[in-house]
Every structure is written in structure tokens, then in C-alpha cells.
Amino acid sequence: MQPSRSRKGRPRPFGEIMRKVCALLILCQCFFLSGFFFPKGNQNTEYDSAALHPQILLTVLGFQYTSENKSGVERVLNLYAEAHPDVLISYEGIPLSSYFQILNQRIKVGSADDVFMVSPERARGYLAEGHLLDLSGAATLPSFRPDVLAQMRMDGAVPYMTNSLGAFGLFCNLKLLNRRRMDVPKTLEAFLAACETFHRAGITPLVGGRESLKALVVAQSFEQAVSGNAGPFFDALNADPEVLQKALSRGFALLALLRDKAYLDVRSLTRFRGGEADIAFAGGDQPFMLGGIWNSPPLEKLHLDFRFAVFPFPVEGGPVAVLGLDTPLAVSANSRRREQASLLVEKLTCPDLVRTFTDGQGLFSPLKDAPLPADKAVHPLWKSVNEGRGVFRSDVRLRGPVWESLDVGVERILSGASAEEAAESVVRAVLDNRRTGSGSQP
């Protein structure tokens, strides 16, 4: 092998070559370690301030409902990063279909993210296994609505804090109702009468997806928790499976009635796997849609030729909104940056960032004395929530994953089963979960 030569043809000393190679390696290391290079993928985004040398890296794992939801999370994380130049935040959004499988795998191998979202139904198992940090000392806790705060307390701890409230209700096409000189139905009798009027005119009055059907079942089944004494009601549901089955039968009976009267198009329902229900409602042919308030902003962007508003479900006993903690943020008890992660959750639940996030997502604020939502279409539902006419879809007082288990019952109803058969299948799934203690499992 011939030695390397300079332009003049003289061989270069071996030491000179090695010095240049070492210098090049050092420059490459400085480039990567300086924080100048931050990889960005489809699901993993890192938020850096103007500083090139962040001292703290926090990883955040969250539910990814829609692309708009991911953008909303990124927006508030960016605002936090701008105010904390020493912090670099890596956010990863995972679809719910695979979220808990991935989270469980990371927890199992000891690589859980510093902050991650967790449903109330799963949180109890994670808390019992020592995976969640108690956030009882967070400075923003007193700012929460009492009903929301009660849903964040579990077994003497606060294992998560939410920066948003989701809600299900009844979307009403006001143009169609006004054309027939009909009022928005406030009672179950009025709602069924309105559905019958439209059905006789050849119009299928109601659209909705599976999640909203589950919410209607919850509203009808657990309305007693709103109008009566909630504590003894939930105690009875937990103590006696027959009481739980009887309550759920009331909810599934309403769903079966809507099916049998052909107020719901069951064939199209079997195709609804996401936002298809709101697309159907946007056509303007249906007077009613069962849906979540997050459907309202996308509908508004379509510049519809009719006005709509969202009201509580008109169920037996009175109107009911079905609520959920949409973004419950937990801190890993095994995080090496527990203090900084707790401060991040605390900041994300302060009023200014909560308002930024909820208004951008079409969600409700979980805080006391919150201003009216920016979206006027959801004001009727918000009013009902403020009047105490809301029930939580995954109430922490319920033992077992009732909300998740409702999937089985809804499928039975859509397949033609009776309300009793659907309720029995749900109770069986809940009892199986209690026996196996698999609350944190996928």
C-alpha cells in the first residue's frame, strides 16, 4: 500500500493523518452532543427552547385521538418549553388501540416515560403495583372542580391530574327542528316522540358511533347517581352483580328500543369506527347525533348550511351529560426526574394552559370558575354540567372496567340481542376482571 501523498508528492506523516482523523471525530461528537440535532418522527416530537444545551430531558407518552389532538398537546408543550429553556420535552402520541399494550411493555422493562396518560380504570392497578407517583402536593389541585377532584382521588392518593374534560351529549340540527316547529327534546318522552315524527317522514332520526352508544347506556343506567345519593348507589353496584346488571339493563333497553324502532341505522353503525358519525350528521338529513363535544369544532369548520347545538342526553329521570377525564396525566414513580415531571404536570393544569388546550380541542375545562367554552354550540351541555347533571363514564367509585366492558354489550345489541343478554355479558366481563385483577392489563 502506498502512503498518502500531498500535492507536492511527498508522503504525509502517519501522525499528521491520525491527528486530523481525531479532530474530525471530536467535531462530530460536539455536533451531536450540542443539542443541535433533534430527530423528529411521525409520532415522536421533541420540543426545544432557544437554548442549545438543555439540562433536563422529559419524555411524555399520550393518547392520540386525532391529528388535531396531537397538535393541541404539542402546542401546550411548546408553551411550557418556551418558559423553561433548560427543559427538553419528547412527546409521543399513540393511538388508543395499542396505547396500553405499549405502556405495559415499557413499565414491565422499567422504561416507562416520565409522564404518561392513564385512564381511571387502569390507574387503580398501576397505583397498587407502585408505578404511579402521588400528586397530592400539586399546587393546582385546589383549582379543580369538586366533582373532577373526586375523580382524581384514588385509594388515598392522587395518581393523575387532567387538563381537560370530555363530554358526550345530543347534537341537534336546529334547522330541521325549527322547520317542523319542534323544540329541542328535554325529556326521554319528547325525544322518542321527535324520533317517531321524523321516522314516519322517512328520515332515520339518529346517528352515532359505538363510543356514543356506550355513553347513552351510561346516562340511562347511572342517572340515579345524579338525581339521588351517588355514594350508596355505587356501593350497591359494587356489592351485588345483580344490581349492576339491573342498572345496565335499563341503559341497554333504551338502546334496544332505538334499534327496534329503526330510529338508529344499525347497518351503518357497524361501519362507524371513528369520525364517520359526525360526517353523516354533517349531511344535514338527520335531526340528532349522539356524540362527543370534540366533534363540534370539525363540524364548524365545514361551514354547514344549518345550525346545531349540543344538549345533555334526554334520559329517564332527567337530562344527563356523560363526562370523562380526557387527558389524565400521571408521573412514573420510577422516573429519575420525578420532581421536574411533577412540575410539568402542575404547569399543564394551570388555568392559562388549560384554556389554551381545551378551547383548541373543543373540550371543557376541569377547573373551578372556568369561563364559558369558546365554542357556543356546546354551551347548553356545559350549562347542564355546571348544574350538576353530569355522570362520569369511568367513575372511580365503580369497581372494575365497566366503561371498557360496555363494548361487549353494544356489540350484542347491534347483533340483535336483548337488553338483559347485553347487560349480562358486560357484568360477566367486569367480574372476570375483578377475579383476575387485570385492571392494568391490555
C-alpha positions as CSV (number, residue, x, y, z in Angstrom):
1,M,0.0,0.0,0.0
2,Q,1.3,3.4,-0.9
3,P,1.3,6.1,1.7
4,S,-0.9,9.2,1.3
5,R,0.7,12.0,-0.6
6,S,0.5,15.7,-0.6
7,R,0.0,17.8,-3.7
8,K,3.8,18.1,-4.0
9,G,4.1,14.3,-4.0
10,R,5.7,14.0,-0.6
11,P,4.3,11.3,1.8
12,R,2.3,12.6,4.7
13,P,3.5,11.6,8.1
14,F,1.3,9.0,9.8
15,G,0.9,11.1,12.9
16,E,-0.4,14.0,11.0
17,I,-3.1,11.9,9.4
18,M,-4.2,10.5,12.8
19,R,-4.4,14.0,14.3
20,K,-6.8,15.1,11.6
21,V,-8.9,11.9,12.0
22,C,-9.1,12.5,15.8
23,A,-10.0,16.2,15.2
24,L,-12.8,15.2,12.8
25,L,-14.2,12.7,15.4
26,I,-14.2,15.3,18.1
27,L,-16.1,17.8,15.9
28,C,-18.7,15.2,15.1
29,Q,-19.2,14.4,18.8
30,C,-19.6,18.1,19.6
31,F,-22.2,18.5,16.9
32,F,-24.4,15.7,18.2
33,L,-23.9,16.5,21.9
34,S,-24.6,20.2,21.5
35,G,-28.3,19.6,21.2
36,F,-28.3,21.0,17.6
37,F,-29.6,17.7,16.2
38,F,-33.1,16.6,17.3
39,P,-34.7,13.7,15.4
40,K,-38.4,14.1,14.6
41,G,-40.6,11.2,13.5
42,N,-44.3,10.8,12.8
43,Q,-45.1,10.1,16.4
44,N,-42.1,11.3,18.4
45,T,-41.6,15.1,18.6
46,E,-39.1,16.9,20.8
47,Y,-39.6,20.4,21.9
48,D,-36.6,22.5,22.5
49,S,-36.2,26.1,23.6
50,A,-33.7,28.5,22.1
51,A,-31.0,27.1,24.4
52,L,-28.7,24.6,22.7
53,H,-27.8,22.9,26.0
54,P,-31.0,21.7,27.8
55,Q,-30.2,20.3,31.2
56,I,-33.3,18.1,31.6
57,L,-35.0,15.7,29.2
58,L,-38.6,14.7,30.0
59,T,-40.4,12.1,28.0
60,V,-44.2,12.2,27.7
61,L,-46.5,9.5,26.3
62,G,-50.1,10.3,25.5
63,F,-53.3,9.2,23.9
64,Q,-53.5,10.2,20.2
65,Y,-57.2,10.6,19.4
66,T,-56.9,12.7,16.2
67,S,-54.2,14.7,14.5
68,E,-55.9,17.8,15.9
69,N,-55.5,16.3,19.4
70,K,-51.8,15.7,18.9
71,S,-51.3,19.3,17.7
72,G,-53.1,20.5,20.8
73,V,-50.8,18.6,23.1
74,E,-47.8,19.8,21.1
75,R,-49.0,23.4,21.4
76,V,-49.1,23.4,25.2
77,L,-45.8,21.5,25.5
78,N,-44.2,24.2,23.3
79,L,-45.5,26.9,25.5
80,Y,-44.1,25.1,28.5
81,A,-40.7,24.7,26.8
82,E,-40.5,28.4,25.9
83,A,-40.9,29.3,29.5
84,H,-38.4,26.7,30.7
85,P,-35.3,26.9,28.5
86,D,-33.5,24.2,30.5
87,V,-36.0,21.5,29.6
88,L,-36.3,19.4,26.5
89,I,-39.6,17.5,26.2
90,S,-40.0,14.5,24.0
91,Y,-43.7,13.7,23.2
92,E,-45.0,10.6,21.7
93,G,-48.7,10.1,20.8
94,I,-50.0,6.5,20.5
95,P,-53.5,5.5,19.2
96,L,-55.7,4.1,21.9
97,S,-56.0,0.7,20.1
98,S,-52.3,0.0,21.0
99,Y,-51.6,2.5,23.7
100,F,-51.9,0.4,26.8
101,Q,-50.0,-2.6,25.3
102,I,-47.1,-0.3,24.6
103,L,-47.3,1.4,28.1
104,N,-47.4,-2.0,29.8
105,Q,-44.4,-3.2,27.9
106,R,-42.4,-0.1,28.9
107,I,-43.4,-0.4,32.5
108,K,-42.5,-4.1,32.6
109,V,-39.0,-3.5,31.4
110,G,-38.5,-0.4,33.6
111,S,-38.5,2.2,30.8
112,A,-41.8,4.0,31.4
113,D,-41.9,7.6,30.3
114,D,-41.6,10.3,32.9
115,V,-45.2,11.4,32.3
116,F,-47.9,9.3,30.6
117,M,-51.6,9.4,30.3
118,V,-53.6,6.7,32.1
119,S,-57.4,6.0,32.2
120,P,-59.0,6.0,35.6
121,E,-60.0,2.3,35.0
122,R,-56.3,1.3,34.6
123,A,-54.9,3.7,37.2
124,R,-56.0,1.6,40.2
125,G,-53.9,-1.4,39.1
126,Y,-50.9,0.8,38.2
127,L,-51.2,2.5,41.6
128,A,-51.4,-0.8,43.5
129,E,-48.3,-2.0,41.7
130,G,-46.4,1.1,42.7
131,H,-46.0,2.6,39.2
132,L,-47.7,6.0,39.8
133,L,-46.4,8.9,41.8
134,D,-48.8,10.5,44.3
135,L,-49.5,14.1,43.1
136,S,-51.4,15.1,46.2
137,G,-49.0,18.0,46.8
138,A,-49.6,19.7,43.4
139,A,-50.3,23.4,43.9
140,T,-53.0,23.4,41.2
141,L,-55.2,20.7,43.0
142,P,-57.4,23.3,44.8
143,S,-58.3,24.9,41.4
144,F,-60.2,21.8,40.2
145,R,-64.0,21.4,40.2
146,P,-65.0,19.3,43.3
147,D,-66.6,16.6,41.1
148,V,-63.4,16.3,39.0
149,L,-61.1,16.4,42.1
150,A,-63.2,13.5,43.5
151,Q,-62.5,11.5,40.3
152,M,-58.7,12.1,40.6
153,R,-58.6,10.8,44.2
154,M,-58.0,7.1,44.5
155,D,-57.1,4.9,47.5
156,G,-55.9,8.0,49.4
157,A,-53.7,9.3,46.6
158,V,-53.9,11.5,43.5
159,P,-52.4,9.3,40.8
160,Y,-53.2,11.6,37.9
161,M,-54.4,15.1,37.0
162,T,-56.3,16.0,33.9
163,N,-56.1,19.2,31.9
164,S,-59.4,18.6,30.1
165,L,-62.9,17.2,30.4
166,G,-64.6,15.4,27.5
167,A,-68.4,15.1,27.4
168,F,-71.0,13.2,25.4
169,G,-74.4,14.7,24.5
170,L,-77.1,15.0,22.0
171,F,-76.3,17.0,18.9
172,C,-79.4,18.7,17.5
173,N,-79.9,20.0,13.9
174,L,-81.8,23.2,14.9
175,K,-82.8,23.9,11.2
176,L,-84.7,20.6,10.9
177,L,-86.4,21.0,14.3
178,N,-87.4,24.6,13.5
179,R,-88.8,23.6,10.1
180,R,-91.2,21.2,11.9
181,R,-91.8,23.7,14.8
182,M,-90.3,21.3,17.3
183,D,-88.5,22.2,20.5
184,V,-85.2,20.5,21.5
185,P,-86.3,17.4,23.4
186,K,-85.5,17.8,27.1
187,T,-87.2,14.5,28.3
188,L,-87.0,10.9,27.1
189,E,-90.7,11.0,26.1
190,A,-90.2,14.1,24.0
191,F,-87.1,12.7,22.4
192,L,-88.8,9.4,21.4
193,A,-91.8,11.4,20.1
194,A,-89.5,13.5,17.9
195,C,-87.7,10.4,16.6
196,E,-91.1,8.9,15.7
197,T,-92.2,12.0,13.8
198,F,-89.1,12.0,11.7
199,H,-89.2,8.3,11.2
200,R,-92.7,8.5,9.8
201,A,-91.5,11.1,7.4
202,G,-89.0,8.6,6.1
203,I,-86.0,10.0,7.9
204,T,-83.7,7.9,10.1
205,P,-83.5,10.4,13.0
206,L,-80.4,9.3,14.9
207,V,-76.7,8.7,14.1
208,G,-73.8,7.9,16.4
209,G,-70.7,5.8,16.9
210,R,-70.0,3.0,19.3
211,E,-68.5,5.2,22.0
212,S,-71.5,7.5,22.0
213,L,-73.8,4.5,22.3
214,K,-71.9,3.4,25.3
215,A,-72.3,6.9,26.7
216,L,-76.1,6.8,26.2
217,V,-76.2,3.5,28.1
218,V,-74.2,5.1,31.0
219,A,-76.5,8.1,31.1
220,Q,-79.6,5.9,31.3
221,S,-78.1,3.3,33.7
222,F,-76.5,5.7,36.2
223,E,-78.8,8.7,36.1
224,Q,-79.7,7.8,39.8
225,A,-76.2,8.9,40.7
226,V,-77.1,12.4,39.5
227,S,-80.6,12.8,41.0
228,G,-80.1,10.7,44.1
229,N,-77.4,9.8,46.6
230,A,-74.4,8.7,44.5
231,G,-72.4,7.1,47.2
232,P,-74.9,4.4,48.3
233,F,-75.9,3.9,44.6
234,F,-72.3,3.0,43.5
235,D,-71.8,0.9,46.7
236,A,-74.8,-1.2,45.8
237,L,-73.5,-1.6,42.2
238,N,-70.2,-2.9,43.5
239,A,-71.6,-5.1,46.2
240,D,-74.2,-7.0,44.1
241,P,-73.7,-8.1,40.5
242,E,-77.4,-8.4,40.1
243,V,-77.9,-4.7,41.0
244,L,-75.3,-3.7,38.4
245,Q,-76.9,-5.9,35.8
246,K,-80.3,-4.4,36.5
247,A,-79.0,-0.9,36.2
248,L,-77.2,-1.7,32.9
249,S,-80.3,-3.4,31.6
250,R,-82.1,0.0,31.8
251,G,-79.5,1.5,29.6
252,F,-79.4,-1.3,27.1
253,A,-83.2,-1.4,27.0
254,L,-83.2,2.2,25.6
255,L,-80.6,1.2,23.0
256,A,-82.6,-1.8,22.0
257,L,-85.7,0.3,21.7
258,L,-83.9,2.7,19.3
259,R,-82.8,-0.3,17.3
260,D,-86.2,-2.0,17.2
261,K,-88.0,1.2,16.2
262,A,-85.4,1.8,13.4
263,Y,-84.5,5.2,14.9
264,L,-80.9,4.0,14.5
265,D,-79.4,2.7,11.3
266,V,-77.8,-0.4,12.7
267,R,-76.2,-1.4,9.3
268,S,-74.4,1.9,9.1
269,L,-73.4,1.7,12.8
270,T,-71.5,-1.4,12.2
271,R,-69.3,0.7,9.9
272,F,-68.7,3.6,12.2
273,R,-65.2,3.2,13.6
274,G,-64.2,6.8,14.2
275,G,-65.5,10.2,12.9
276,E,-67.9,8.7,10.4
277,A,-71.0,9.6,12.5
278,D,-70.3,13.3,12.5
279,I,-69.7,13.1,8.8
280,A,-73.2,11.6,8.4
281,F,-74.7,14.3,10.6
282,A,-72.9,17.0,8.6
283,G,-75.1,15.9,5.6
284,G,-78.0,17.7,7.3
285,D,-80.5,14.9,6.8
286,Q,-80.6,13.7,10.5
287,P,-82.0,15.8,13.3
288,F,-80.0,14.1,16.1
289,M,-76.5,12.7,16.7
290,L,-75.1,11.0,19.8
291,G,-71.5,12.3,20.0
292,G,-68.7,13.9,21.9
293,I,-68.1,17.7,22.1
294,W,-64.8,17.2,20.3
295,N,-66.9,16.6,17.2
296,S,-68.2,20.2,17.3
297,P,-65.1,22.1,16.0
298,P,-64.6,19.9,12.9
299,L,-68.3,20.3,12.1
300,E,-68.0,24.1,12.4
301,K,-65.1,24.1,10.0
302,L,-67.3,22.5,7.3
303,H,-69.4,25.7,7.2
304,L,-72.7,23.8,7.3
305,D,-75.9,25.3,6.0
306,F,-77.6,24.6,9.3
307,R,-77.1,25.5,13.0
308,F,-76.6,22.8,15.6
309,A,-76.1,22.8,19.4
310,V,-75.2,20.1,21.9
311,F,-77.6,19.2,24.8
312,P,-77.5,16.6,27.6
313,F,-78.9,13.2,26.8
314,P,-82.7,13.2,27.5
315,V,-83.0,10.0,29.5
316,E,-85.4,8.7,32.1
317,G,-85.2,10.8,35.2
318,G,-83.8,13.9,33.6
319,P,-81.1,15.2,31.2
320,V,-77.6,13.8,31.8
321,A,-74.2,14.7,30.3
322,V,-71.6,11.9,30.3
323,L,-68.2,13.2,31.3
324,G,-64.7,11.8,31.0
325,L,-61.2,12.8,32.1
326,D,-59.8,13.0,28.6
327,T,-56.1,13.7,29.3
328,P,-55.3,12.3,32.8
329,L,-51.5,12.9,33.3
330,A,-49.6,10.6,35.6
331,V,-45.9,10.7,36.7
332,S,-43.9,7.5,36.7
333,A,-42.9,6.6,40.3
334,N,-39.7,5.2,38.9
335,S,-38.7,8.3,36.9
336,R,-35.3,9.7,37.7
337,R,-36.8,13.2,37.2
338,R,-39.9,12.9,39.3
339,E,-39.7,16.4,40.6
340,Q,-39.4,18.0,37.2
341,A,-42.1,15.7,35.8
342,S,-44.4,16.7,38.6
343,L,-43.8,20.3,37.9
344,L,-44.6,19.8,34.2
345,V,-48.0,18.2,35.1
346,E,-48.6,21.0,37.6
347,K,-48.0,23.6,34.9
348,L,-50.1,21.8,32.3
349,T,-53.1,22.0,34.7
350,C,-52.8,25.7,35.4
351,P,-55.7,27.9,34.1
352,D,-53.8,29.6,31.2
353,L,-52.6,26.3,29.6
354,V,-55.8,24.5,30.3
355,R,-57.8,27.2,28.5
356,T,-55.3,27.1,25.5
357,F,-55.7,23.3,25.3
358,T,-59.4,22.9,25.9
359,D,-60.5,25.7,23.5
360,G,-58.3,24.3,20.8
361,Q,-59.7,20.8,21.2
362,G,-63.4,21.5,21.8
363,L,-63.2,20.2,25.4
364,F,-64.4,21.5,28.8
365,S,-62.2,22.9,31.5
366,P,-61.9,20.7,34.6
367,L,-61.2,23.8,36.8
368,K,-63.5,25.8,39.0
369,D,-64.8,29.2,37.8
370,A,-63.8,28.4,34.3
371,P,-65.1,30.8,31.6
372,L,-67.6,29.6,29.1
373,P,-66.1,27.4,26.3
374,A,-65.1,29.3,23.2
375,D,-67.5,27.0,21.2
376,K,-71.0,28.4,21.6
377,A,-72.6,25.2,20.2
378,V,-71.7,23.3,23.4
379,H,-72.9,25.9,25.9
380,P,-76.2,24.0,26.6
381,L,-74.3,20.9,27.6
382,W,-71.8,23.0,29.6
383,K,-74.7,24.6,31.5
384,S,-76.1,21.1,32.3
385,V,-72.6,20.1,33.7
386,N,-72.4,23.2,35.8
387,E,-75.9,22.4,37.2
388,G,-74.6,19.0,38.4
389,R,-76.3,16.9,35.7
390,G,-73.2,15.0,34.8
391,V,-72.1,11.4,35.4
392,F,-68.6,10.2,34.7
393,R,-68.2,7.3,32.2
394,S,-65.4,5.7,34.3
395,D,-66.5,6.8,37.8
396,V,-63.7,5.9,40.2
397,R,-66.3,4.6,42.6
398,L,-67.1,1.7,40.3
399,R,-65.0,-1.5,40.8
400,G,-63.9,-3.0,37.5
401,P,-63.7,-1.6,34.0
402,V,-67.4,-1.1,33.3
403,W,-66.9,1.5,30.6
404,E,-64.4,-0.7,28.6
405,S,-66.7,-3.7,29.1
406,L,-69.7,-1.9,27.6
407,D,-68.1,-2.7,24.2
408,V,-69.3,-6.3,24.5
409,G,-72.9,-5.2,25.4
410,V,-73.1,-2.7,22.5
411,E,-72.0,-5.4,20.0
412,R,-74.6,-7.8,21.4
413,I,-77.3,-5.1,20.9
414,L,-76.2,-4.4,17.4
415,S,-76.3,-8.1,16.7
416,G,-80.0,-8.3,17.8
417,A,-79.6,-9.5,21.4
418,S,-81.9,-8.4,24.2
419,A,-81.1,-5.8,26.8
420,E,-80.8,-8.4,29.5
421,E,-78.4,-10.5,27.4
422,A,-76.2,-7.4,26.7
423,A,-76.2,-6.4,30.4
424,E,-75.3,-10.0,31.4
425,S,-72.3,-10.1,29.0
426,V,-71.0,-6.8,30.5
427,V,-71.3,-7.9,34.1
428,R,-69.6,-11.2,33.2
429,A,-66.6,-9.2,31.7
430,V,-66.4,-7.0,34.8
431,L,-66.5,-9.9,37.2
432,D,-63.8,-11.7,35.2
433,N,-61.6,-8.6,35.5
434,R,-62.2,-8.4,39.3
435,R,-61.2,-12.1,39.7
436,T,-58.0,-11.8,37.6
437,G,-57.1,-8.4,39.0
438,S,-56.1,-7.4,35.4
439,G,-57.1,-3.7,35.7
440,S,-53.7,-2.6,34.3
441,Q,-53.5,-5.2,31.6
442,P,-54.4,-4.7,28.0
